[in-house]
Amino acid sequence: MVDPCIGNYITHYIGGRATNKADTRQPAARFNGLFVCHAYNESTGCKRDKTHKGCKNNTGMEFAHVCNYRKGDGDFCLTGHERWKNHK
């Protein structure tokens, strides 16, 4: 199975058989090579360990603390504010 955040296909199990179908999800927001932290963009905030780039999960993967709002032109905002405070 290809990583759903990066690849184009995901494996679906139908009747015990694996089938590949095109993944129709939008690509995940990235900033400077890091995925954007979704918790940072929620009103509850990020509870992970903080780093100078944003945060780090329990496996050591780092995430950027920038806005993941998708603008009308399809680009992400990617500025240093939380989505929930600035895009309602």
matplotlib code that plots the C-alpha trace (Angstrom):
import matplotlib.pyplot as plt

x = [0.0, 1.3, 1.3, -2.1, -0.7, 1.9, 0.8, -2.0, -3.3, -4.7, -5.6, -9.3, -10.4, -13.6, -14.9, -11.5, -9.6, -7.3, -8.1, -6.3, -8.4, -7.4, -7.1, -9.3, -8.1, -6.4, -2.6, -1.7, -0.4, 3.4, 5.7, 9.5, 9.2, 7.1, 3.4, 1.3, 0.0, -3.7, -4.0, -2.4, -5.1, -8.0, -9.4, -8.1, -4.5, -1.5, -0.6, 2.5, 6.1, 7.2, 10.2, 11.6, 9.7, 6.4, 5.9, 7.0, 4.8, 5.6, 7.5, 9.7, 8.0, 8.0, 5.1, 5.0, 2.9, 1.4, -2.1, -3.5, -6.4, -6.9, -7.5, -9.8, -6.9, -6.2, -3.0, -2.5, -2.2, 0.9, 1.4, 2.2, -1.4, -3.9, -6.5, -9.4, -8.6, -8.2, -10.4, -14.0]
y = [0.0, 3.4, 6.1, 7.8, 11.3, 10.9, 8.2, 7.9, 4.4, 2.9, -0.8, -1.6, -5.0, -6.1, -9.6, -10.7, -9.5, -6.6, -4.1, -0.9, 2.2, 5.7, 7.8, 10.9, 12.8, 16.1, 16.1, 16.9, 20.4, 20.6, 23.3, 23.1, 19.4, 18.8, 17.8, 20.5, 19.7, 19.4, 19.7, 23.2, 24.3, 23.2, 25.3, 22.7, 23.3, 20.9, 18.9, 17.2, 17.9, 21.3, 21.8, 24.9, 23.8, 23.0, 19.7, 16.0, 12.9, 9.9, 8.2, 11.3, 12.6, 16.4, 18.6, 22.3, 24.7, 26.8, 27.4, 24.5, 26.5, 25.9, 29.2, 29.6, 29.1, 25.7, 26.7, 26.4, 29.5, 28.2, 31.3, 31.2, 31.6, 29.0, 28.2, 28.3, 31.9, 33.4, 31.4, 30.9]
z = [0.0, -0.9, 1.8, 1.4, 2.1, -0.7, -3.1, -5.6, -4.7, -1.5, -1.0, -0.3, 0.9, -0.7, 0.0, 1.4, -1.8, -1.9, -4.7, -5.6, -6.2, -7.0, -3.8, -4.3, -1.2, -1.7, -1.0, 2.6, 3.5, 3.8, 4.9, 4.5, 3.9, 7.0, 7.2, 8.9, 12.4, 12.3, 16.1, 16.0, 13.7, 16.0, 18.8, 21.4, 20.3, 19.9, 23.0, 21.5, 22.5, 21.0, 18.7, 17.0, 13.8, 15.5, 17.3, 17.3, 17.8, 19.9, 17.0, 16.4, 13.3, 13.2, 12.1, 11.2, 13.2, 10.3, 8.9, 6.8, 5.3, 1.6, -0.2, -3.2, -5.7, -4.1, -2.4, 1.4, 3.6, 5.4, 7.6, 11.3, 12.7, 13.7, 11.1, 13.6, 14.7, 11.2, 8.7, 9.8]

ax = plt.figure().add_subplot(projection="3d")
ax.plot(x, y, z, "-o")
ax.set_aspect("equal")
plt.show()
